[in-house]
Amino acid sequence: MKLHGYFRSSAAYRVRIALNLKGLFAEHLPHHLRKGEQTAPDYLVLNPQGLVPTLEDDEGGVLTQSPSARRFGVDVAAFPRLLQAEAAAKAMQEFADAAPDRQSDAE
């Protein structure tokens, strides 16, 4: 597996975290965004949007969006489960939805 990214990319960082938590190894291939390396012709063939991250699996599949790349890691390796984090996020959203509208102190 190969992960194309940039060390300051939060999207690539989230994919690296998910893969590492799942115990999946991905070779990191850096593309320096400030130098425009993501617009190199060979990279644009792989990801026409010219964005990072891009995840290449061992069978030749290419995922060019971080949510789909993270989901790939979740689906490929069932354990350890990342569901606890998802459950916490859902609980926080439910809490936010249930909270009454707040008025500013200035009123």
Secondary structure, 3 states (H helix, E strand, C coil): CEEEECCCCHHHHHHHHHHHHCCCCCEEEECCHHHCHHHCHHHHHHCCCCCCCEEECCCCCEECCHHHHHHHHHHHCCCCCCHHHHHHHHHHHHHHHHCCCCCCCCC
